[in-house]
Amino acid sequence: MRAETFPRSLSAVAVGGTIGVVGFVSGFELRFPGLPLDLKTIRLTGTNCGPVATFRDMVRAVAQPRIEPVLDTTVEFPDAHAAYRRLEQGGALGKVVVTVG
C-alpha cells in the first residue's frame, strides 16, 4: 500500500465498506483523517502477505499441470439462476461454474 493513495481509497469505499491494507510499499506510517472512517462506518483491515519468495513458490506450485480446481456445480448460462441459488444455499465445495456458449 502506498500512503499517498490511501485518501483515494477513503473516498472510493462505500458506506459500510472495507479497505484492505496489503503491505506497506512506502513505509509503515499512515496518516489520514479519521472522520470518513466514522461517517461511512468503514472497516480497515490489514493482512500479511509474506515474502516474495513464498509467493513465487506458490505460483510455481499452482502452475503444475496436476493441480486442477474442484468443481461443485456447472450450469449453462440460461440456468445461471441455479448457480446463484447454489451459492446462496452455502455448502458448495469448489467452484460454481456458469458456462457460456
MODELLER restraints for C-alpha pairs under 7 A, 6 or more apart:
rsr = mdl.restraints
at = mdl.atoms
rsr.add(forms.Gaussian(group=physical.xy_distance, feature=features.Distance(at['CA:1:A'], at['CA:21:A']), mean=6.32, stdev=0.5))
rsr.add(forms.Gaussian(group=physical.xy_distance, feature=features.Distance(at['CA:1:A'], at['CA:22:A']), mean=5.93, stdev=0.5))
rsr.add(forms.Gaussian(group=physical.xy_distance, feature=features.Distance(at['CA:1:A'], at['CA:23:A']), mean=5.50, stdev=0.5))
rsr.add(forms.Gaussian(group=physical.xy_distance, feature=features.Distance(at['CA:1:A'], at['CA:24:A']), mean=4.70, stdev=0.5))
rsr.add(forms.Gaussian(group=physical.xy_distance, feature=features.Distance(at['CA:1:A'], at['CA:25:A']), mean=5.33, stdev=0.5))
rsr.add(forms.Gaussian(group=physical.xy_distance, feature=features.Distance(at['CA:2:A'], at['CA:24:A']), mean=6.37, stdev=0.5))
rsr.add(forms.Gaussian(group=physical.xy_distance, feature=features.Distance(at['CA:2:A'], at['CA:25:A']), mean=5.54, stdev=0.5))
rsr.add(forms.Gaussian(group=physical.xy_distance, feature=features.Distance(at['CA:2:A'], at['CA:26:A']), mean=5.34, stdev=0.5))
rsr.add(forms.Gaussian(group=physical.xy_distance, feature=features.Distance(at['CA:3:A'], at['CA:26:A']), mean=6.42, stdev=0.5))
rsr.add(forms.Gaussian(group=physical.xy_distance, feature=features.Distance(at['CA:3:A'], at['CA:30:A']), mean=5.81, stdev=0.5))
rsr.add(forms.Gaussian(group=physical.xy_distance, feature=features.Distance(at['CA:7:A'], at['CA:32:A']), mean=6.84, stdev=0.5))
rsr.add(forms.Gaussian(group=physical.xy_distance, feature=features.Distance(at['CA:10:A'], at['CA:36:A']), mean=6.81, stdev=0.5))
rsr.add(forms.Gaussian(group=physical.xy_distance, feature=features.Distance(at['CA:15:A'], at['CA:40:A']), mean=4.50, stdev=0.5))
rsr.add(forms.Gaussian(group=physical.xy_distance, feature=features.Distance(at['CA:15:A'], at['CA:41:A']), mean=6.19, stdev=0.5))
rsr.add(forms.Gaussian(group=physical.xy_distance, feature=features.Distance(at['CA:15:A'], at['CA:42:A']), mean=6.58, stdev=0.5))
rsr.add(forms.Gaussian(group=physical.xy_distance, feature=features.Distance(at['CA:16:A'], at['CA:40:A']), mean=5.98, stdev=0.5))
rsr.add(forms.Gaussian(group=physical.xy_distance, feature=features.Distance(at['CA:16:A'], at['CA:41:A']), mean=5.02, stdev=0.5))
rsr.add(forms.Gaussian(group=physical.xy_distance, feature=features.Distance(at['CA:16:A'], at['CA:42:A']), mean=5.14, stdev=0.5))
rsr.add(forms.Gaussian(group=physical.xy_distance, feature=features.Distance(at['CA:17:A'], at['CA:42:A']), mean=5.24, stdev=0.5))
rsr.add(forms.Gaussian(group=physical.xy_distance, feature=features.Distance(at['CA:17:A'], at['CA:43:A']), mean=6.34, stdev=0.5))
rsr.add(forms.Gaussian(group=physical.xy_distance, feature=features.Distance(at['CA:18:A'], at['CA:42:A']), mean=5.66, stdev=0.5))
rsr.add(forms.Gaussian(group=physical.xy_distance, feature=features.Distance(at['CA:18:A'], at['CA:43:A']), mean=4.57, stdev=0.5))
rsr.add(forms.Gaussian(group=physical.xy_distance, feature=features.Distance(at['CA:18:A'], at['CA:44:A']), mean=5.77, stdev=0.5))
rsr.add(forms.Gaussian(group=physical.xy_distance, feature=features.Distance(at['CA:19:A'], at['CA:43:A']), mean=6.28, stdev=0.5))
rsr.add(forms.Gaussian(group=physical.xy_distance, feature=features.Distance(at['CA:19:A'], at['CA:44:A']), mean=4.97, stdev=0.5))
rsr.add(forms.Gaussian(group=physical.xy_distance, feature=features.Distance(at['CA:19:A'], at['CA:45:A']), mean=6.32, stdev=0.5))
rsr.add(forms.Gaussian(group=physical.xy_distance, feature=features.Distance(at['CA:20:A'], at['CA:44:A']), mean=6.10, stdev=0.5))
rsr.add(forms.Gaussian(group=physical.xy_distance, feature=features.Distance(at['CA:20:A'], at['CA:45:A']), mean=5.00, stdev=0.5))
rsr.add(forms.Gaussian(group=physical.xy_distance, feature=features.Distance(at['CA:20:A'], at['CA:46:A']), mean=5.76, stdev=0.5))
rsr.add(forms.Gaussian(group=physical.xy_distance, feature=features.Distance(at['CA:21:A'], at['CA:45:A']), mean=6.00, stdev=0.5))
rsr.add(forms.Gaussian(group=physical.xy_distance, feature=features.Distance(at['CA:21:A'], at['CA:46:A']), mean=4.59, stdev=0.5))
rsr.add(forms.Gaussian(group=physical.xy_distance, feature=features.Distance(at['CA:21:A'], at['CA:47:A']), mean=6.30, stdev=0.5))
rsr.add(forms.Gaussian(group=physical.xy_distance, feature=features.Distance(at['CA:22:A'], at['CA:46:A']), mean=6.19, stdev=0.5))
rsr.add(forms.Gaussian(group=physical.xy_distance, feature=features.Distance(at['CA:22:A'], at['CA:47:A']), mean=5.47, stdev=0.5))
rsr.add(forms.Gaussian(group=physical.xy_distance, feature=features.Distance(at['CA:22:A'], at['CA:48:A']), mean=6.67, stdev=0.5))
rsr.add(forms.Gaussian(group=physical.xy_distance, feature=features.Distance(at['CA:22:A'], at['CA:49:A']), mean=6.97, stdev=0.5))
rsr.add(forms.Gaussian(group=physical.xy_distance, feature=features.Distance(at['CA:23:A'], at['CA:48:A']), mean=6.67, stdev=0.5))
rsr.add(forms.Gaussian(group=physical.xy_distance, feature=features.Distance(at['CA:70:A'], at['CA:94:A']), mean=4.70, stdev=0.5))
rsr.add(forms.Gaussian(group=physical.xy_distance, feature=features.Distance(at['CA:70:A'], at['CA:95:A']), mean=6.16, stdev=0.5))
rsr.add(forms.Gaussian(group=physical.xy_distance, feature=features.Distance(at['CA:71:A'], at['CA:94:A']), mean=4.91, stdev=0.5))
rsr.add(forms.Gaussian(group=physical.xy_distance, feature=features.Distance(at['CA:71:A'], at['CA:95:A']), mean=4.65, stdev=0.5))
rsr.add(forms.Gaussian(group=physical.xy_distance, feature=features.Distance(at['CA:71:A'], at['CA:96:A']), mean=6.40, stdev=0.5))
rsr.add(forms.Gaussian(group=physical.xy_distance, feature=features.Distance(at['CA:72:A'], at['CA:92:A']), mean=6.03, stdev=0.5))
rsr.add(forms.Gaussian(group=physical.xy_distance, feature=features.Distance(at['CA:72:A'], at['CA:93:A']), mean=5.43, stdev=0.5))
rsr.add(forms.Gaussian(group=physical.xy_distance, feature=features.Distance(at['CA:72:A'], at['CA:94:A']), mean=4.85, stdev=0.5))
rsr.add(forms.Gaussian(group=physical.xy_distance, feature=features.Distance(at['CA:72:A'], at['CA:95:A']), mean=5.33, stdev=0.5))
rsr.add(forms.Gaussian(group=physical.xy_distance, feature=features.Distance(at['CA:72:A'], at['CA:96:A']), mean=5.59, stdev=0.5))
rsr.add(forms.Gaussian(group=physical.xy_distance, feature=features.Distance(at['CA:73:A'], at['CA:95:A']), mean=6.81, stdev=0.5))
rsr.add(forms.Gaussian(group=physical.xy_distance, feature=features.Distance(at['CA:73:A'], at['CA:96:A']), mean=4.82, stdev=0.5))
rsr.add(forms.Gaussian(group=physical.xy_distance, feature=features.Distance(at['CA:73:A'], at['CA:97:A']), mean=6.09, stdev=0.5))
rsr.add(forms.Gaussian(group=physical.xy_distance, feature=features.Distance(at['CA:74:A'], at['CA:96:A']), mean=6.01, stdev=0.5))
rsr.add(forms.Gaussian(group=physical.xy_distance, feature=features.Distance(at['CA:74:A'], at['CA:97:A']), mean=4.62, stdev=0.5))
rsr.add(forms.Gaussian(group=physical.xy_distance, feature=features.Distance(at['CA:74:A'], at['CA:98:A']), mean=5.86, stdev=0.5))
rsr.add(forms.Gaussian(group=physical.xy_distance, feature=features.Distance(at['CA:75:A'], at['CA:83:A']), mean=6.71, stdev=0.5))
rsr.add(forms.Gaussian(group=physical.xy_distance, feature=features.Distance(at['CA:75:A'], at['CA:97:A']), mean=6.33, stdev=0.5))
rsr.add(forms.Gaussian(group=physical.xy_distance, feature=features.Distance(at['CA:75:A'], at['CA:98:A']), mean=5.06, stdev=0.5))
rsr.add(forms.Gaussian(group=physical.xy_distance, feature=features.Distance(at['CA:75:A'], at['CA:99:A']), mean=6.21, stdev=0.5))
rsr.add(forms.Gaussian(group=physical.xy_distance, feature=features.Distance(at['CA:76:A'], at['CA:98:A']), mean=5.64, stdev=0.5))
rsr.add(forms.Gaussian(group=physical.xy_distance, feature=features.Distance(at['CA:76:A'], at['CA:99:A']), mean=4.94, stdev=0.5))
rsr.add(forms.Gaussian(group=physical.xy_distance, feature=features.Distance(at['CA:76:A'], at['CA:100:A']), mean=6.43, stdev=0.5))
rsr.add(forms.Gaussian(group=physical.xy_distance, feature=features.Distance(at['CA:77:A'], at['CA:98:A']), mean=5.67, stdev=0.5))
rsr.add(forms.Gaussian(group=physical.xy_distance, feature=features.Distance(at['CA:77:A'], at['CA:99:A']), mean=5.62, stdev=0.5))
rsr.add(forms.Gaussian(group=physical.xy_distance, feature=features.Distance(at['CA:77:A'], at['CA:100:A']), mean=5.39, stdev=0.5))
rsr.add(forms.Gaussian(group=physical.xy_distance, feature=features.Distance(at['CA:80:A'], at['CA:98:A']), mean=6.19, stdev=0.5))
rsr.add(forms.Gaussian(group=physical.xy_distance, feature=features.Distance(at['CA:83:A'], at['CA:96:A']), mean=6.29, stdev=0.5))
rsr.add(forms.Gaussian(group=physical.xy_distance, feature=features.Distance(at['CA:86:A'], at['CA:92:A']), mean=6.94, stdev=0.5))
